[in-house]
Amino acid sequence: MDFRFTEEQIMLREMVRDFAQNELKPLARQIDEQEEIPDEIIKKIAELGLLGAAFPPEYGGSGFGELGYCIIQEEIGRVCSSTATFIGAHQSIGTNALFIGGSEELKQKYMPALTSGEKIAAFALTEQGAGSDAFNLKTKAELVGDEWIINGEKMWITNAPIADIFSVFARTNRGISAFIVEKNFPGVSTGAPEKKLGIRGSKTSTVTFENVRVPKENLIGAEGKGFLIAMKTLDAGRLGLGAACLGACKELLEMSVAYAKTRKQFNEPIANFQAVQFMIAEMATQIYTTESLVYRTAYKYDKKEMLSRDSAIVKLVSSEALDRCVDLAMQIHGGMGYSRELPIERYYRDSRINRIFEGTSEIQKLVIAHDILKRNGKM
């Protein structure tokens, strides 16, 4: 595969990097400690077109596709995992479920407001008994006349406390179906934001549906096809997650190299010690592998050549690479890495969720293995 970034993609990276380094990075600690992304940052992200960059212009997007989206998430993920998570939940899964499965009328009705950032989206799939076993949904939708009546509760829904529109998955007579549900529909309520180990600035809560009346035309795709829409949506979401992990790995390496060159022990910089050099080499290797996977797979996605197996590999490798890189970065920084004076401990806390949400590492391995077995070992 002969792949190079286009001039437009390079310009996109420069624009996002400028915003991330100069405006978002100085606020990253505040976002973590106050457990909230400031409204002015969300507004600026929207003004830059970053909430709809992946989608075609006819829906208000910038037309950068998955490659462009991954570029954005890499640069945002470098400095603030909470903000990368917010963008991903809104664009890559919340809005993308509508884009993947929705009718033209439904897309025209909702997507312009979502891609512009006028409204925020969330992806409501997970339930108490339906996490890794996503097919085991208990939320129900019943068609009564020209309306669907939805009852049930979702949990661990990213963006829920600030979302205006939910892509909701519920069980109907024909299986699992997907719906667009507005927060202002009577009967929709969200719980208090969860207190989390990491990505604290990303708001997460339960969403409850009590006899919520949803217009018949708000069905995303055909009845009974919701599970397929959910899985296709998560395929794309895992690529953006991988890109955010990649960005964090790169930032950690740069911080570690700078620290190793200035920190002295035994009257010389610790960068001169072979043990530290081995750690830096391992971090660089993890980055090289992850970067190759993320952009190779995003390129295939835009060419409609990607398989679910491919995105599962990206998610598995990138999430575990970040855990390894942040652990090595903390080891290089020693006691200072463990202190809240430096951002290493924040990266350490933020990294752990990546092996859990959008499918655990174990689920990714199952997806990969099942596909390989089906294809008799052929890649």
Steps between C-alpha positions, in 0.01 A plus 500: 500500500651831390363747752593861561312779672356756260574870525150555643556234767832657596333839531226343714763354733677835532177678580391247763849483651508877538168496684591198712841623610418869549141497626407153625824382660517789751152399622550123512577489873202724577274277289614198701471664842169678438361199310365717222600625156442877493220617273739732318719204403202304367391810310848543349514132401167545323613822328808321367272239342641216709159360602403408146833471319449140392164553329419621146424870438137424409443424870700797624827312536848580370539185289829387656382143553641259755859596422431862583310402811795289620736793442277714721478239773876445500570869559224541761600172668854634540387755756159408644340155497177639647453729202589226251239278667237774476570550128499125434172436681335786312634449149631149456222308673216735602462670161656226291227250588255734329733552204557125453139384528265795479267595217580805292213688665626415849856605413384831356286562807767440764852491358557870417437597862729220618787561259498871582505435874169678552385175658702226671450128444542186710493128423263311732569126475642368830274374777542333838495152346612594151859618491725251327183303428354790303227282345340443840307830507200541728393848387183454293330696224139430402332647193165657593336676209751747355728499804752274667465473879842441660560375854829406664825629644847538352821536697856627445377730223773748406375857443158411645483795745573751222345325199201631308451193278546129571550211263305243702494123457196306620335164450193487272289216362754446220814516711721793598415830335656846510330834557574871517369629832514865603576579862203737516254220418281446811622203706873535422722564802870473579668412828775679688842490329707199603810553715775333300869411537594675176362701207329699773410790275293269282145487639354151545166400650193281478214581263146393591207469258152492654223464243693723263302569182723509193371580150480195276734663247776527766578131451860477373499259207269201495341346806714217633822630341614701801763255623676505162491883502647501852786267404582697183499819704739355756734391220555867416507605864787265573716666237457844658573349840819351358602838360448668838713231664768562238505871576536439872787255435684759292459770764623263771808412299587865443458579870709198597786584266509862618501389865764231447736752342478742795453270801841402643602206713857393574610835350360438153165517317293186542463498120855361494396188689422192295199409715333833416599470134328162486180660635514777241560246224199296610278809505614595150429146378149507646438834326629381164278193510191691615543781248536254214186313605284806562561675169520187288161395634343847475613510136332163442184623676471798266549264205227275646752216526519472878374198695380491859809292572722789389345753739513243782874459441546878509306530823678209668850607404460874557335473842764260629779706340385808690489311829856382438626843392351684796640240739847544349464878508419488870798273562732742319363794697521310829345676798425810292287287269291390798454859615210712381751773427555338160228370263637143487268380777200644314599312184543190716145528635351595164660211313335212684149547361616432144523127568137500620267732307391448138566130559745352749835360388354153546209577266744633239691173516178307444411715197847447354509126568148433365579682176833320454336163562221583254760584237711192578796704613509732200561869571 
